[in-house]
Amino acid sequence: MTGTHATSSGTAKSPERGHGSGIALLVIASCQLMVVLDITIVNIALPHIQSSLGFSTENLSWVINAYTLTFGGLLLLGGRLGDVLGRRRVFIFGVLLFVLASLLGGLSQESWQLLAARSLQGVGGAIASPTALSLITTTFREGPERNRAFGVFAAVSAGGSAIGLLAGGLLVEWLDWRWVLYVNVPIGLLIALATPRYIRESERMPGHFDILGALTSTAGMVLLVYGFIRASEEGWSDGLTIAAFLAAVVFLAAFIVVERRSKQPITPLWMFRDRNRSGVYAIMLSLAAAMFGMFFFLTLFVQNILGFSPLRAGLAFLPVSAIIALGAGVASQLLPRWGPKPFMTVGAVLSAIGLGWLTLTEVDSTYAGSILGPMLVFGFGMGLNFVSLTLMAVSGVAPQETGAASGILNATQQVGGSLGLSVLVTVFGTASRNEATDQVRQFMAEATPAQRLEFRRTGALPAPWSDQVLTSGISSSFVVAAVFAVAAALIALLVIQVRPDDLERLQGNGALSAVPAPDGPQATPAGRGETAADPSEPREGPGPPPAHG
């Protein structure tokens, strides 16, 4: 898919209703916050969702993957819908779809119902999020006004995960896990009602939708993830496991063929010809895989093994968000002097060290002694990477191509996280099964007659034997997560090349001033069946670094 640039005719003046521009920004930022925090707000509720709807630990990862796969897979198409059909109406549609999906998810009585609702949430988020960013360019005048709006948008994107952790803990602790979904309903309805009053419609732009590209890529990734998760439960020789992998290969191959032939591809393959940009996408893929896995498994560990309440678990993860922000601030200040490569390399190494430290986690580990330190090291490394990866993704890119470059980076983060989590879940399943075999033998030798009778009835090991099984699987998954981070460090060291003009650009414009939004509307590439942006037209302003979920 290709997106478009904001034209002078399509750039609306600031709303004229008194403080309307402030309310318009509140509406747009609220939508982005709702979409971003919906990953972490659900993370805290995972143990309660598992016990309520009967998920296995492996299948529980679908609660996250169902959202991120559809969100990441359709993100670029969502931006295109707003460009062609009108951003305000598409924004409202995406928000209302997100509200409907949230309501259905909260009402779910079966696991498949929740997964279907989460997938629909991802579709709504993929439509609303990039359109929300586009509306900033058509609602606020270019200059200080628009820059302030982008600053608020960036802060919301960066802080969404922290707010989600805390809000999820509060809702699960005081109400019920279903409220992590219900809470979107009143917020989304208020956004949808306020939008027509305070946000103007943008001018429609000609073009078509790469529906086939979006469907083949999303279907291929879903099948690939399903194959890994199926393998974790049924083994690699299982017929459905093999069929899922074969079907994934077919769909992904079809996706490449579609994109090569499309005049307006959802993912312009020519964007990968640049060595640095391809390296950046590979680094983000690897780091997102490690990050999603870390949050998923540590959420289970602190609640199921350490016995943290949902609220305490949410508070336990807040230092990670703070240290990520600190790392991003350090990188943004020093990038003009040193360039992005050192921060990518050091950041990935620190992330690998943090994950390697987490492999030492045991049943008797404590939060302060075994969890907090590794999380802080990992988080600081990720903070260094978020800014440097975004800058390098758009370095040397023509103005009309920055949306495509940064949009693919954000989609890579979501899809890489889902794919990586599925791989780590497969490792978890294999390791926990092997550990369960040993623990069953110890249980039968040490358990009381009543415990043995209960085990024969349910087939479930009681604590502390079950805790050992869970911890062993989690520890093994962190080994592979650390490998992902090491791979990212090697790519940064061996592939990325910072050119003199990259440093000049950073030193001339400041570390963050030229960074476009990673999930914004994708710009139309010249020479691909479209007309390039006119230099006299206003360019989209800077946006946030990728949301770190």
C-alpha positions as CSV (number, residue, x, y, z in Angstrom):
1,M,0.0,0.0,0.0
2,T,1.0,3.5,-0.5
3,G,-0.2,6.4,1.4
4,T,-0.3,10.1,0.6
5,H,1.0,13.4,1.7
6,A,-1.1,16.2,3.1
7,T,-1.9,18.7,0.4
8,S,-2.4,22.4,0.9
9,S,-6.0,22.1,0.1
10,G,-6.5,19.2,2.4
11,T,-4.8,20.9,5.3
12,A,-7.6,22.4,7.3
13,K,-7.3,25.4,9.5
14,S,-7.5,25.0,13.2
15,P,-11.0,24.5,14.5
16,E,-12.8,27.8,15.0
17,R,-14.9,26.9,18.1
18,G,-13.0,28.6,20.9
19,H,-10.8,26.0,22.4
20,G,-11.7,23.6,19.7
21,S,-8.2,22.8,18.7
22,G,-7.4,21.7,22.2
23,I,-10.4,19.4,22.3
24,A,-9.5,18.1,18.8
25,L,-6.1,17.1,20.0
26,L,-7.6,15.5,23.1
27,V,-9.9,13.4,20.8
28,I,-7.0,12.3,18.6
29,A,-4.6,11.6,21.5
30,S,-7.3,9.7,23.4
31,C,-7.8,7.4,20.4
32,Q,-4.1,6.7,20.2
33,L,-3.9,6.0,23.9
34,M,-6.8,3.6,23.7
35,V,-5.2,1.6,20.9
36,V,-1.7,1.6,22.3
37,L,-2.5,0.6,25.9
38,D,-4.8,-2.2,24.7
39,I,-1.7,-4.5,24.5
40,T,-0.4,-4.0,28.0
41,I,-3.7,-3.6,29.7
42,V,-4.6,-7.1,28.6
43,N,-1.2,-8.5,29.6
44,I,-1.9,-7.9,33.3
45,A,-5.2,-9.8,33.0
46,L,-3.8,-12.9,31.3
47,P,-3.7,-15.2,34.3
48,H,-7.3,-14.4,35.1
49,I,-8.3,-14.8,31.5
50,Q,-6.6,-18.2,31.5
51,S,-8.4,-19.5,34.5
52,S,-11.8,-18.0,33.4
53,L,-11.9,-19.2,29.8
54,G,-9.7,-22.3,30.1
55,F,-6.7,-21.3,28.0
56,S,-3.5,-23.4,28.0
57,T,-0.4,-21.4,28.6
58,E,0.6,-21.9,24.9
59,N,-2.8,-20.8,23.6
60,L,-3.0,-17.9,26.0
61,S,-0.4,-16.1,23.7
62,W,-3.2,-15.8,21.1
63,V,-4.9,-13.2,23.3
64,I,-1.9,-11.0,22.5
65,N,-1.2,-12.3,19.0
66,A,-4.8,-12.0,17.7
67,Y,-4.6,-8.3,18.3
68,T,-1.1,-7.5,17.2
69,L,-1.2,-9.6,14.0
70,T,-4.3,-7.9,12.6
71,F,-3.1,-4.5,13.9
72,G,0.3,-4.8,12.4
73,G,-0.8,-6.7,9.2
74,L,-3.5,-4.1,8.3
75,L,-1.8,-0.9,9.7
76,L,-0.6,0.4,6.3
77,L,-3.9,-0.4,4.6
78,G,-5.7,1.5,7.4
79,G,-3.8,4.6,6.6
80,R,-4.6,4.2,2.9
81,L,-8.4,4.0,3.7
82,G,-8.3,7.4,5.4
83,D,-6.4,9.0,2.5
84,V,-8.9,7.8,-0.1
85,L,-12.3,7.7,1.7
86,G,-11.8,10.7,4.0
87,R,-9.8,10.6,7.2
88,R,-12.5,11.7,9.6
89,R,-15.1,9.3,8.6
90,V,-12.6,6.4,8.5
91,F,-11.3,7.5,11.9
92,I,-14.9,7.3,13.4
93,F,-15.5,3.9,11.7
94,G,-12.2,2.5,13.1
95,V,-13.1,3.8,16.6
96,L,-16.6,2.4,16.6
97,L,-15.3,-1.0,15.3
98,F,-12.8,-1.0,18.2
99,V,-15.6,-0.2,20.6
100,L,-17.8,-3.1,19.3
101,A,-14.9,-5.5,19.4
102,S,-14.1,-4.5,23.0
103,L,-17.7,-5.0,24.1
104,L,-17.8,-8.5,22.4
105,G,-14.5,-9.4,24.0
106,G,-15.8,-8.4,27.5
107,L,-18.9,-10.6,26.9
108,S,-16.9,-13.6,25.8
109,Q,-17.8,-16.9,27.4
110,E,-15.6,-19.1,25.3
111,S,-11.9,-18.8,24.4
112,W,-12.6,-18.6,20.6
113,Q,-15.1,-15.7,21.2
114,L,-12.4,-13.7,22.9
115,L,-9.8,-14.4,20.2
116,A,-12.3,-13.3,17.5
117,A,-13.0,-10.1,19.4
118,R,-9.3,-9.4,19.8
119,S,-8.8,-9.9,16.1
120,L,-11.6,-7.4,15.4
121,Q,-10.0,-5.0,17.8
122,G,-6.8,-5.2,15.8
123,V,-8.7,-4.3,12.6
124,G,-10.3,-1.3,14.3
125,G,-7.0,-0.2,15.7
126,A,-5.3,-0.6,12.4
127,I,-7.9,1.8,10.8
128,A,-8.0,4.3,13.7
129,S,-4.4,4.7,14.7
130,P,-2.7,5.8,11.4
131,T,-5.8,7.9,10.6
132,A,-5.5,9.6,14.0
133,L,-2.0,10.7,13.2
134,S,-3.0,11.9,9.7
135,L,-5.7,14.1,11.2
136,I,-3.1,16.1,13.1
137,T,-1.7,17.3,9.7
138,T,-5.1,18.3,8.5
139,T,-6.3,19.9,11.8
140,F,-3.3,21.9,13.0
141,R,-1.4,24.6,11.2
142,E,2.1,23.8,10.2
143,G,4.7,25.2,12.6
144,P,4.6,25.5,16.4
145,E,0.9,24.5,16.7
146,R,1.4,21.3,14.7
147,N,4.7,20.5,16.5
148,R,3.0,20.8,19.9
149,A,0.3,18.4,18.7
150,F,2.9,15.9,17.5
151,G,4.6,16.2,20.9
152,V,1.5,15.3,22.7
153,F,0.8,12.4,20.3
154,A,4.4,11.1,20.9
155,A,4.0,11.3,24.6
156,V,0.8,9.4,24.5
157,S,2.3,6.7,22.3
158,A,5.4,6.3,24.5
159,G,3.4,6.4,27.8
160,G,0.5,4.2,26.7
161,S,2.1,1.0,27.8
162,A,2.8,2.3,31.3
163,I,-0.7,3.6,31.6
164,G,-2.0,0.2,30.4
165,L,-0.1,-1.7,33.0
166,L,-1.4,0.4,35.8
167,A,-4.9,0.6,34.5
168,G,-5.0,-3.1,33.9
169,G,-3.9,-3.8,37.4
170,L,-6.6,-1.5,38.9
171,L,-9.4,-2.8,36.8
172,V,-8.6,-6.5,37.4
173,E,-8.0,-5.9,41.1
174,W,-11.1,-3.8,41.8
175,L,-13.6,-5.1,39.2
176,D,-12.9,-8.0,36.8
177,W,-10.7,-8.9,33.9
178,R,-13.5,-8.2,31.5
179,W,-13.2,-4.5,32.4
180,V,-9.9,-4.2,30.6
181,L,-12.1,-4.5,27.5
182,Y,-15.2,-2.8,28.7
183,V,-13.3,0.3,29.6
184,N,-12.8,1.0,25.9
185,V,-16.6,1.3,25.3
186,P,-17.4,4.6,27.0
187,I,-14.0,6.1,25.9
188,G,-14.5,5.1,22.3
189,L,-18.1,6.4,22.2
190,L,-17.1,9.8,23.5
191,I,-14.3,10.0,20.9
192,A,-16.7,9.0,18.1
193,L,-19.3,11.6,19.3
194,A,-16.8,14.4,19.6
195,T,-15.0,13.9,16.3
196,P,-17.6,15.4,13.9
197,R,-17.9,18.5,16.1
198,Y,-14.2,19.3,16.6
199,I,-12.4,17.7,13.6
200,R,-12.9,18.6,10.0
201,E,-13.0,16.1,7.2
202,S,-10.0,15.9,4.9
203,E,-10.0,16.0,1.2
204,R,-10.3,12.6,-0.5
205,M,-7.4,11.5,-2.7
206,P,-7.5,9.2,-5.7
207,G,-6.1,5.7,-5.4
208,H,-7.1,2.1,-4.8
209,F,-6.6,-0.4,-2.0
210,D,-4.2,-3.3,-2.0
211,I,-6.7,-5.6,-0.3
212,L,-5.2,-8.8,-1.7
213,G,-1.8,-7.8,-0.4
214,A,-3.2,-7.1,3.1
215,L,-5.1,-10.4,3.2
216,T,-2.3,-12.6,1.9
217,S,0.3,-11.1,4.3
218,T,-1.9,-11.3,7.3
219,A,-3.1,-14.8,6.5
220,G,0.4,-15.9,6.0
221,M,1.6,-14.5,9.3
222,V,-1.4,-15.9,11.2
223,L,-0.7,-19.4,9.8
224,L,3.0,-19.2,10.6
225,V,2.2,-18.2,14.2
226,Y,-0.4,-20.9,14.5
227,G,2.1,-23.5,13.2
228,F,4.6,-22.6,16.0
229,I,2.0,-22.7,18.7
230,R,0.5,-25.9,17.4
231,A,4.0,-27.5,17.4
232,S,4.5,-26.5,21.0
233,E,1.4,-28.6,22.0
234,E,1.3,-31.4,19.4
235,G,4.8,-31.7,18.1
236,W,6.5,-31.0,14.8
237,S,5.3,-34.1,13.1
238,D,1.6,-33.3,13.7
239,G,-0.3,-33.1,10.4
240,L,-1.9,-29.7,11.2
241,T,1.4,-28.3,12.2
242,I,3.0,-29.2,8.9
243,A,-0.1,-28.0,6.9
244,A,0.0,-24.7,8.7
245,F,3.6,-24.1,7.8
246,L,3.0,-25.1,4.2
247,A,0.0,-22.8,3.9
248,A,2.0,-20.0,5.4
249,V,4.7,-20.4,2.8
250,V,2.1,-20.3,0.0
251,F,0.3,-17.2,1.3
252,L,3.6,-15.3,2.0
253,A,4.9,-16.2,-1.5
254,A,1.6,-15.0,-3.0
255,F,2.0,-11.8,-1.0
256,I,5.4,-11.1,-2.5
257,V,4.0,-11.7,-6.0
258,V,1.1,-9.4,-5.4
259,E,3.3,-6.6,-4.1
260,R,5.7,-6.9,-7.0
261,R,2.8,-6.4,-9.5
262,S,0.8,-3.9,-7.6
263,K,1.0,-0.2,-8.6
264,Q,0.1,0.8,-5.0
265,P,1.5,-2.0,-2.8
266,I,0.7,-2.2,0.9
267,T,4.4,-2.9,1.4
268,P,6.6,-1.4,-1.2
269,L,9.3,-4.0,-1.7
270,W,11.7,-1.5,-3.2
271,M,12.0,0.0,0.3
272,F,14.1,-3.0,1.3
273,R,16.8,-2.3,-1.3
274,D,18.6,0.1,1.0
275,R,21.0,-1.9,3.2
276,N,20.5,0.3,6.3
277,R,16.7,0.2,6.1
278,S,16.6,-3.5,5.6
279,G,19.0,-3.9,8.6
280,V,16.8,-1.6,10.7
281,Y,13.7,-3.7,9.9
282,A,15.5,-6.9,10.8
283,I,16.7,-5.4,14.1
284,M,13.2,-4.2,15.0
285,L,11.8,-7.7,14.1
286,S,14.3,-9.4,16.5
287,L,14.0,-6.9,19.4
288,A,10.2,-6.9,19.2
289,A,10.2,-10.7,19.3
290,A,12.3,-10.6,22.5
291,M,10.3,-7.7,24.1
292,F,6.8,-9.3,23.6
293,G,8.1,-12.5,25.0
294,M,9.6,-10.8,28.1
295,F,6.4,-9.0,29.0
296,F,4.2,-12.1,28.4
297,F,6.2,-14.6,30.5
298,L,7.1,-12.1,33.3
299,T,3.4,-11.3,33.7
300,L,2.7,-15.0,34.3
301,F,5.8,-15.3,36.6
302,V,5.1,-12.4,38.9
303,Q,1.4,-13.4,39.4
304,N,1.5,-17.2,39.3
305,I,4.9,-17.8,41.0
306,L,5.5,-14.7,43.1
307,G,1.8,-14.3,43.9
308,F,1.6,-10.6,43.0
309,S,-1.9,-9.1,42.7
310,P,-2.9,-7.6,39.4
311,L,-2.3,-4.1,40.7
312,R,1.0,-5.0,42.2
313,A,2.0,-6.6,39.0
314,G,1.1,-3.5,37.0
315,L,3.2,-1.4,39.4
316,A,6.1,-3.9,39.1
317,F,6.4,-3.2,35.4
318,L,6.3,0.6,35.6
319,P,10.1,1.0,36.1
320,V,10.6,-0.6,32.6
321,S,8.5,2.2,31.0
322,A,10.4,4.8,32.9
323,I,13.8,3.4,32.0
324,I,12.8,3.1,28.3
325,A,11.9,6.8,28.3
326,L,15.3,7.6,29.9
327,G,17.2,5.6,27.3
328,A,15.3,7.3,24.5
329,G,16.1,10.7,26.0
330,V,19.8,9.9,26.2
331,A,19.9,8.6,22.6
332,S,18.0,11.7,21.3
333,Q,20.6,14.0,22.9
334,L,23.7,12.1,21.8
335,L,22.7,10.9,18.3
336,P,23.8,14.0,16.5
337,R,27.3,13.5,17.8
338,W,27.7,9.8,17.5
339,G,25.1,8.7,14.9
340,P,22.6,5.8,15.3
341,K,24.8,2.8,14.9
342,P,26.5,2.9,18.4
343,F,23.1,3.2,20.1
344,M,21.6,0.3,18.1
345,T,24.6,-1.9,18.9
346,V,24.9,-1.0,22.6
347,G,21.1,-1.1,23.0
348,A,20.8,-4.5,21.6
349,V,23.7,-5.8,23.7
350,L,22.1,-4.4,26.8
351,S,18.8,-6.0,25.9
352,A,20.6,-9.4,25.4
353,I,22.3,-9.0,28.8
354,G,19.0,-8.3,30.5
355,L,17.4,-11.3,28.9
356,G,20.4,-13.5,29.6
357,W,20.1,-12.5,33.3
358,L,16.5,-13.5,33.3
359,T,17.4,-17.1,32.3
360,L,18.7,-17.5,35.8
361,T,15.1,-17.1,37.1
362,E,14.1,-19.9,39.5
363,V,11.1,-20.7,41.7
364,D,12.6,-19.1,44.7
365,S,13.6,-15.9,42.8
366,T,12.4,-12.6,44.1
367,Y,11.3,-9.4,42.3
368,A,13.9,-7.2,43.7
369,G,16.7,-9.7,43.5
370,S,16.0,-11.4,40.2
371,I,13.5,-9.5,38.1
372,L,13.9,-5.8,38.5
373,G,17.6,-5.6,37.6
374,P,17.3,-7.5,34.3
375,M,14.2,-5.5,33.3
376,L,16.0,-2.2,33.8
377,V,19.0,-3.3,31.8
378,F,16.7,-4.5,29.0
379,G,14.5,-1.4,29.1
380,F,17.4,1.0,28.9
381,G,18.7,-0.9,25.9
382,M,15.3,-0.8,24.2
383,G,15.1,3.0,24.8
384,L,18.4,3.5,23.0
385,N,17.1,1.5,20.1
386,F,13.6,3.0,19.6
387,V,14.9,6.5,18.7
388,S,17.9,5.3,16.7
389,L,15.9,2.7,14.7
390,T,13.3,5.2,13.7
391,L,15.8,7.8,12.6
392,M,17.8,5.3,10.5
393,A,14.6,3.9,9.0
394,V,13.9,7.3,7.4
395,S,17.5,8.5,6.9
396,G,18.1,9.4,3.3
397,V,14.4,8.8,2.3
398,A,12.7,11.3,0.1
399,P,9.9,13.4,1.8
400,Q,7.2,11.5,-0.1
401,E,8.6,8.2,1.1
402,T,9.0,8.8,4.8
403,G,5.5,7.5,5.6
404,A,6.2,4.2,3.9
405,A,9.6,3.8,5.6
406,S,8.3,4.5,9.1
407,G,5.0,2.7,8.6
408,I,6.8,-0.5,7.7
409,L,9.0,-0.1,10.8
410,N,5.9,0.0,13.0
411,A,4.2,-2.9,11.3
412,T,7.5,-4.9,11.6
413,Q,7.4,-4.3,15.3
414,Q,3.9,-5.7,15.7
415,V,4.3,-8.6,13.4
416,G,7.8,-9.4,14.7
417,G,6.4,-9.4,18.3
418,S,3.7,-11.8,17.4
419,L,6.0,-14.2,15.5
420,G,8.6,-14.0,18.2
421,L,6.1,-14.7,20.9
422,S,4.9,-17.8,19.1
423,V,8.5,-19.1,18.8
424,L,9.1,-18.5,22.5
425,V,5.8,-20.2,23.4
426,T,7.0,-23.2,21.4
427,V,10.2,-23.3,23.3
428,F,8.2,-22.9,26.5
429,G,6.0,-25.8,25.7
430,T,8.8,-28.2,24.9
431,A,10.8,-27.2,28.0
432,S,7.8,-27.4,30.3
433,R,6.8,-30.8,29.0
434,N,10.3,-32.2,29.6
435,E,10.3,-30.7,33.1
436,A,6.8,-32.0,33.8
437,T,8.1,-35.6,33.2
438,D,10.7,-35.1,35.9
439,Q,8.3,-33.4,38.3
440,V,5.6,-36.1,38.0
441,R,8.2,-38.6,39.1
442,Q,9.2,-36.5,42.1
443,F,5.5,-35.8,42.9
444,M,4.6,-39.5,42.9
445,A,7.5,-40.1,45.3
446,E,6.8,-37.2,47.7
447,A,3.0,-36.6,47.5
448,T,0.5,-37.6,50.1
449,P,-2.2,-40.2,49.1
450,A,-4.8,-37.4,48.9
451,Q,-2.6,-35.4,46.5
452,R,-2.0,-38.5,44.3
453,L,-5.8,-39.1,44.2
454,E,-6.4,-35.5,43.1
455,F,-3.7,-35.7,40.5
456,R,-5.2,-38.8,39.0
457,R,-8.6,-37.1,38.8
458,T,-7.5,-33.8,37.3
459,G,-4.1,-34.6,35.7
460,A,-2.8,-31.2,37.0
461,L,0.3,-31.0,39.2
462,P,-0.2,-29.0,42.4
463,A,2.3,-26.4,43.7
464,P,5.3,-26.5,44.2
465,W,5.8,-29.1,41.5
466,S,3.7,-27.1,38.9
467,D,5.6,-23.9,39.8
468,Q,8.8,-25.7,38.9
469,V,7.4,-26.7,35.5
470,L,6.2,-23.2,34.7
471,T,9.5,-21.6,35.8
472,S,11.6,-24.0,33.8
473,G,9.6,-23.3,30.6
474,I,9.9,-19.5,31.2
475,S,13.6,-19.7,31.8
476,S,14.2,-21.6,28.6
477,S,12.1,-19.1,26.6
478,F,14.4,-16.3,27.8
479,V,17.4,-18.2,26.4
480,V,15.9,-17.9,22.9
481,A,14.8,-14.3,23.6
482,A,18.4,-13.5,24.4
483,V,19.5,-15.1,21.1
484,F,17.0,-12.7,19.3
485,A,18.7,-9.7,21.0
486,V,22.2,-11.0,20.1
487,A,21.1,-11.4,16.5
488,A,19.9,-7.7,16.5
489,A,23.3,-6.6,17.9
490,L,25.2,-8.5,15.2
491,I,23.0,-7.0,12.5
492,A,23.6,-3.5,13.9
493,L,27.3,-4.1,14.0
494,L,27.8,-5.8,10.7
495,V,25.0,-4.4,8.4
496,I,24.3,-0.8,9.4
497,Q,26.5,1.8,7.8
498,V,26.2,5.4,8.9
499,R,27.0,7.7,6.0
500,P,28.5,11.2,6.5
501,D,25.3,12.8,5.2
502,D,23.3,11.0,7.9
503,L,25.4,12.7,10.6
504,E,25.1,16.0,8.8
505,R,21.4,15.7,8.7
506,L,21.2,14.9,12.4
507,Q,23.5,17.7,13.4
508,G,21.6,20.2,11.3
509,N,18.1,19.3,12.3
510,G,18.4,17.9,15.8
511,A,18.0,14.4,16.9
512,L,14.2,14.1,16.7
513,S,13.1,17.0,14.6
514,A,13.0,15.0,11.3
515,V,11.4,11.8,12.7
516,P,8.0,11.0,11.1
517,A,5.4,8.9,12.8
518,P,6.0,5.2,12.4
519,D,2.4,4.4,12.1
520,G,1.4,7.4,10.0
521,P,-0.1,7.5,6.5
522,Q,2.3,6.1,4.0
523,A,3.6,8.5,1.4
524,T,3.2,7.9,-2.3
525,P,6.5,7.0,-4.0
526,A,7.3,8.7,-7.2
527,G,7.7,6.6,-10.2
528,R,5.4,3.8,-9.0
529,G,2.3,4.8,-10.8
530,E,1.7,7.9,-8.6
531,T,2.6,11.5,-8.6
532,A,5.3,12.6,-6.2
533,A,4.6,15.2,-3.6
534,D,5.0,18.8,-4.7
535,P,7.9,20.4,-2.9
536,S,5.7,23.4,-2.2
537,E,3.2,21.4,-0.3
538,P,3.4,21.2,3.5
539,R,5.2,18.1,4.8
540,E,3.9,16.1,7.7
541,G,5.5,17.0,10.9
542,P,7.5,14.8,13.3
543,G,5.9,12.0,15.1
544,P,6.6,9.6,17.9
545,P,9.0,6.7,18.1
546,P,7.4,3.3,17.8
547,A,5.1,2.4,20.6
548,H,6.8,-0.2,22.7
549,G,3.7,-2.1,23.8
